[in-house]
Amino acid sequence: MKKILSAASAAFLILTAMMSMCARASESEKTGFIYTIIDNEATVTGFQGEPVYIDIPETVEGCRVTEIRDNAFYECGSLKQVTLPGTIEKIGHHGFYGCYSLESIVIPDSVTEIGMGSFSGCTALTYAALPESIVSLPESCFRSCTSLKNIIIPDTVEKIGDFCFSSCTSITSVSLGGAVAELGDCAFYMCTSLKSLYIPPSVKDLGFCSVGYIPTNDGAVPDEEFTLVGTKNSAAQDYADENAVSFEKAEDSVHAFAIQRINGQRIGIPSIFIMAAFAAPVFALLVIARKNIARKKHRKKMTKF
């Protein structure tokens, strides 16, 4: 009798252990990602289950994780947050397409290539930090990110592709880096909340309906409430004249070249609209700097921030 009980107990323990292992496997599957390893480098190729938070490590099985493959998280509707390591060099096309629950993304400076449509349709995305390591933002990269409110284009970016920020209907401020030379067709089309944009002299080509256009029942028309700010006799002014878009010369604007030194760096403020709309920390510092200047002018006692 004792032997029978002992055998039954052993079988029960084994069954319990197996159930526990299955439960752990299921939990891992629920929040995991799929990867491949080629030539000692790991590539994230997909996901398992319905992940909400994913922290991609720098290495797996001793190999550096260097790439997010094309369509890796395509329409992963459960994903809210993903942390990318400083080893990632490439995000493939449509890598996070349709991740409609994704709230923010910080792309590390190790990334030198971002594929087309990478974050298109991420309708909950409110914040995106771009790396100072890319020279081009591809076609439809952030298209229809309807919750995105502001964007800072790094000084390394030379081209903003077709439809890159098209239909970002909540975006109120854009800061273009000093290296941007081209805005693609409809790059900022249907950005209905964007009412002012400073175009630096570096920009030589503005594509069809690239900025300042909104949709109507009669097709795309210039937004009467939008103002393009740029330098005299520039590509920006030519675009404004050709498209009946309101234009303001930067040298005539008291805000166009407001330069302050923050942490030893010179930062240009394109316009008062951009100044007011940016919620990012660097712009909060700019607000503080402007207040300090105002206090000096009125000979009031400075407050330490």
C-alpha atoms as one frame of an Amber mdcrd trajectory, in Angstrom:
protein
   0.000   0.000   0.000   2.826   2.359   0.900   4.521   1.625  -2.412   1.336
   2.465  -4.314   0.963   5.753  -2.442   4.613   6.527  -3.028   4.266   5.939
  -6.763   1.115   8.042  -6.893   2.855  10.837  -5.020   5.790  10.744  -7.394
   3.482  10.860 -10.402   1.645  13.825  -8.872   4.888  15.701  -8.267   6.038
  15.078 -11.819   2.695  16.233 -13.207   2.803  19.364 -11.031   6.335  20.153
 -12.192   5.323  19.706 -15.818   2.315  21.995 -15.362   4.552  24.589 -13.717
   7.023  24.392 -16.596   4.193  24.783 -19.098   2.916  27.805 -17.205   6.369
  29.395 -17.248   6.745  28.646 -20.939   3.352  30.178 -21.617   4.274  33.308
 -19.640   7.576  33.631 -21.499   5.783  33.161 -24.804   3.291  35.849 -23.872
   5.911  38.557 -23.503   8.690  37.220 -25.713  10.151  37.914 -29.126  11.569
  35.709 -31.824  15.104  36.085 -33.121  17.647  34.537 -35.427  21.426  34.477
 -35.204  23.626  34.779 -38.290  27.374  35.406 -38.217  27.270  36.009 -34.448
  24.696  38.794 -34.768  21.110  38.504 -33.561  18.099  39.867 -35.437  14.638
  40.271 -33.912  12.242  38.762 -36.448   8.896  38.693 -34.642   7.021  38.258
 -31.395   5.111  35.585 -29.492   1.720  35.955 -27.912   0.437  39.427 -27.026
   3.351  41.348 -25.494   2.686  44.638 -23.719   6.186  45.621 -22.535   9.302
  44.363 -24.278  12.860  45.067 -23.198  15.142  43.871 -25.974  18.579  43.019
 -24.537  21.915  43.986 -26.018  22.868  40.350 -26.444  21.185  36.965 -26.747
  23.158  33.745 -26.520  26.289  35.885 -26.370  25.549  37.608 -29.697  24.863
  41.315 -30.195  21.302  42.255 -31.167  21.796  44.533 -34.181  18.549  44.595
 -36.157  14.770  44.718 -35.990  13.723  42.812 -39.093  11.143  43.978 -41.644
   7.579  43.592 -40.269   8.953  42.241 -36.974   6.201  43.795 -34.826   3.713
  44.362 -37.659   0.273  45.170 -36.204   1.256  44.076 -32.696  -1.749  45.840
 -31.182  -0.966  44.870 -27.566   2.499  46.481 -27.497   2.635  49.641 -25.375
   6.341  50.038 -24.683   9.506  48.677 -26.239  13.051  49.411 -25.105  15.694
  49.223 -27.810  19.319  48.546 -26.829  22.294  50.633 -27.900  23.421  47.812
 -30.193  20.555  48.132 -32.706  21.781  49.439 -36.052  18.752  48.991 -38.281
  14.967  49.022 -37.996  13.453  47.316 -41.024  10.538  48.563 -43.089   7.168
  48.429 -41.299   8.996  47.180 -38.226   6.362  48.620 -35.869   3.643  49.324
 -38.398   0.147  49.415 -36.935   1.243  49.071 -33.299  -1.729  51.206 -32.333
  -1.092  50.907 -28.556   2.584  51.953 -28.697   2.893  55.105 -26.583   6.491
  56.257 -27.090   9.715  55.278 -28.785  13.325  56.224 -28.128  15.549  55.229
 -31.028  19.181  54.898 -29.870  22.034  56.690 -31.609  23.404  53.338 -32.767
  20.619  53.185 -35.384  21.771  54.368 -38.814  18.885  53.091 -40.917  15.117
  53.198 -40.473  12.873  51.506 -43.022   9.792  52.929 -44.712   6.556  52.864
 -42.752   8.389  51.814 -39.590   5.970  53.532 -37.191   3.082  54.265 -39.525
  -0.320  53.835 -37.920   0.973  53.992 -34.339  -2.027  56.063 -33.338  -1.235
  56.172 -29.584   2.341  57.383 -30.123   2.803  60.721 -28.345   6.608  60.911
 -28.188   9.379  59.865 -30.569  13.077  60.581 -29.976  15.132  60.353 -33.166
  18.840  59.481 -33.163  21.637  61.791 -34.265  22.959  59.037 -36.493  20.540
  58.968 -39.412  20.653  61.012 -42.608  17.196  60.213 -43.921  13.680  59.697
 -42.599  11.993  57.369 -45.076   8.626  57.374 -46.786   5.615  57.145 -44.440
   7.884  56.652 -41.416   5.437  58.251 -38.940   2.404  58.490 -41.192  -0.953
  58.645 -39.379   0.598  58.857 -35.906  -2.430  60.875 -34.865  -1.359  61.421
 -31.224   2.168  62.671 -31.973   2.387  66.273 -30.752   5.907  67.461 -31.554
   9.041  66.307 -33.287  12.670  67.390 -33.297  14.584  66.503 -36.455  18.298
  65.966 -35.667  20.956  68.053 -37.403  22.197  64.946 -39.229  19.001  64.417
 -41.231  19.244  65.587 -44.847  15.978  64.272 -46.259  12.426  63.809 -44.980
  10.691  61.330 -47.252   7.295  61.355 -48.961   4.341  61.210 -46.536   6.799
  60.917 -43.628   4.556  62.785 -41.151   1.429  62.916 -43.267  -1.856  62.776
 -41.316  -0.168  63.481 -37.979  -3.208  65.532 -37.073  -2.149  66.394 -33.497
   1.343  67.620 -34.266   1.692  71.277 -33.268   5.429  71.877 -33.576   8.313
  70.711 -35.718  11.967  71.688 -35.378  13.921  71.017 -38.552  17.642  70.407
 -38.238  20.082  72.617 -40.084  21.104  69.887 -42.533  17.668  69.187 -44.031
  17.861  69.730 -47.784  14.672  68.085 -48.997  11.067  67.697 -47.893   9.351
  64.951 -49.867   5.901  65.053 -51.402   3.206  65.413 -48.724   5.862  65.135
 -46.001   3.677  67.156 -43.602   0.407  66.951 -45.499  -2.768  66.976 -43.400
  -0.940  68.079 -40.249  -4.005  70.119 -39.393  -2.744  71.305 -35.975   0.576
  72.591 -37.338   0.162  76.351 -37.806   3.765  77.504 -38.200   6.976  75.965
 -39.525  10.429  77.456 -39.905  12.253  76.191 -43.000  16.035  76.615 -42.658
  18.121  77.905 -45.605  19.551  74.396 -46.062  16.240  73.256 -47.594  16.477
  73.498 -51.388  13.567  71.309 -52.427   9.998  71.243 -51.088   7.898  68.573
 -52.745   4.280  68.597 -53.858   1.973  69.544 -50.945   4.920  68.978 -48.612
   3.633  71.368 -45.941   0.757  73.758 -45.312  -1.900  71.711 -47.099  -5.084
  70.221 -45.689  -7.754  67.987 -47.264 -11.230  69.198 -48.224 -14.118  67.793
 -50.210 -12.606  69.545 -53.216  -9.159  68.057 -52.675  -5.985  69.376 -51.033
  -5.921  73.145 -50.426  -3.530  75.516 -48.605  -4.326  75.967 -44.917  -5.309
  79.606 -44.464  -4.213  79.495 -40.819  -0.729  78.178 -41.619   2.395  80.355
 -41.895   5.660  79.270 -43.449   8.697  81.049 -41.986  11.917  81.250 -43.969
  14.655  83.462 -45.326  14.284  85.932 -48.183  14.595  84.551 -51.724  14.780
  80.995 -50.409  13.189  77.757 -51.592  10.694  78.204 -48.758   9.588  81.574
 -50.108   9.344  80.202 -53.645   7.182  77.347 -52.379   4.930  79.733 -50.473
   4.510  81.994 -53.506   3.780  79.104 -55.863   1.281  77.466 -53.493  -0.465
  80.529 -52.072   0.792  79.683 -48.595   1.249  82.519 -46.108   4.933  83.398
 -45.745   6.852  85.340 -43.113  10.465  86.374 -43.546  12.546  85.027 -40.723
  14.515  88.259 -40.403  11.251  90.122 -39.838  10.101  87.791 -37.073  11.085
  88.574 -33.507  10.986  84.854 -32.778  12.655  83.362 -35.817  16.220  83.567
 -34.583  15.804  83.745 -30.823  19.006  82.051 -29.711  19.709  81.021 -26.155
  22.533  79.093 -24.626  21.294  76.038 -22.791  23.925  73.743 -21.303  26.543
  75.394 -23.490  24.683  74.718 -26.753  23.047  77.157 -29.127  19.412  76.314
 -29.800  17.255  78.142 -32.327  13.570  78.730 -31.677  11.723  78.744 -35.014
   8.607  80.658 -33.876   6.426  81.504 -30.923   4.047  78.731 -31.934   6.774
  76.134 -31.659   7.965  77.696 -28.432   4.564  77.449 -26.841   3.718  73.983
 -28.060   6.824  71.973 -27.225   6.557  70.007 -24.025   9.949  68.364 -24.313
  12.392  69.176 -21.504  14.782  71.149 -23.703  12.036  73.539 -24.666  10.986
  73.862 -21.057  14.529  75.055 -20.411  14.190  77.554 -23.242  11.070  78.964
 -21.643  13.000  79.376 -18.402  15.839  81.117 -20.248  13.445  83.560 -21.899
  11.865  84.336 -18.506  15.317  85.019 -17.085  16.030  87.493 -19.890  12.724
  89.233 -19.249  13.523  89.520 -15.553  16.866  91.109 -16.342  15.226  93.663
 -18.570  12.853  94.651 -15.815  15.665  94.645 -13.236  13.917  92.153 -11.059
  15.635  89.772  -8.732  16.628  86.557 -10.485  15.099  83.312  -9.323  17.283
  80.246  -9.370  15.835  77.346 -11.378
